[in-house]
Amino acid sequence: MKYMLLIYHDEQQFIGLTEDERQEIYKEYRALREELTNNGKFVTGSQLQAASSARTITLRNGKQMATDGPFAETKEQLGGYFLVETETIREAEEIAARIPSARMGSVEVRALV
C-alpha cells in the first residue's frame, strides 16, 4: 500500500539553523531516501518552497478566489513529503519516525485511496 508522509515543521526554526546544521539535515534526508529507494519503498518526494510562496484557491458560489499564503495559520507548515510503498501502516510509521524533520516538527502518515 502507498502512504503519503506529510512533513511539517516550523519554517522560522529551520531558517534559524546554521548552514552547517541545515546541510547535516539534508545529508540525513539523502541517506534515508537512498536506503528507501534501494529497498523499493521510495516512490517520490520533494521539499516544498516556503509557505509564504503558496497560493490558496477557493470556489464559493461559482466564483474562484486566490489568496496568498497557506489556507490555515499554524505554527508548523507543510515543508515536503515522501510517498512510500510499504506492506503495513506500521512500516510507514517507522519510516516517518526516521525523517529528520520529525525531531523538530511532525510527520503525518496517510494511506492513499
Residue pairs with C-beta under 8 A, 6 or more apart in sequence:
1 85
1 86
1 87
1 88
1 89
1 111
1 112
2 43
2 83
2 84
2 85
2 111
2 112
3 83
3 84
3 85
3 86
3 89
3 92
3 109
3 110
3 111
3 112
4 81
4 82
4 83
4 109
4 110
4 111
4 112
5 45
5 81
5 82
5 83
5 84
5 92
5 95
5 96
5 99
5 107
5 108
5 109
6 78
6 81
6 107
6 108
6 109
6 110
7 78
7 79
7 80
7 81
7 82
7 99
7 101
7 102
7 105
7 107
8 76
8 77
8 78
8 79
8 101
8 105
8 106
8 107
8 108
9 76
9 77
9 79
9 101
9 104
9 105
9 106
10 75
10 76
10 77
10 104
10 105
11 50
11 51
11 77
11 79
13 104
14 22
14 79
14 104
17 25
25 100
25 101
28 100
29 99
29 100
32 95
32 98
32 99
32 100
33 42
33 45
33 82
36 42
36 82
36 84
36 95
40 85
41 84
41 85
41 86
41 95
42 82
42 83
42 84
43 83
43 84
43 85
44 82
44 83
45 80
45 81
45 82
45 83
46 80
46 81
47 79
47 80
48 78
48 79
48 80
48 81
50 77
51 69
51 70
51 77
51 78
52 68
52 69
54 68
54 69
54 70
55 66
55 67
55 68
55 69
56 66
56 67
56 68
56 69
56 70
56 71
57 64
57 65
57 66
58 64
58 65
58 67
59 65
70 77
70 78
76 105
76 106
79 101
79 105
80 101
82 95
82 99
83 112
84 92
84 95
86 92
86 95
89 109
89 111
92 109
92 111
93 109
96 102
96 107
96 109
97 107
99 107
101 107
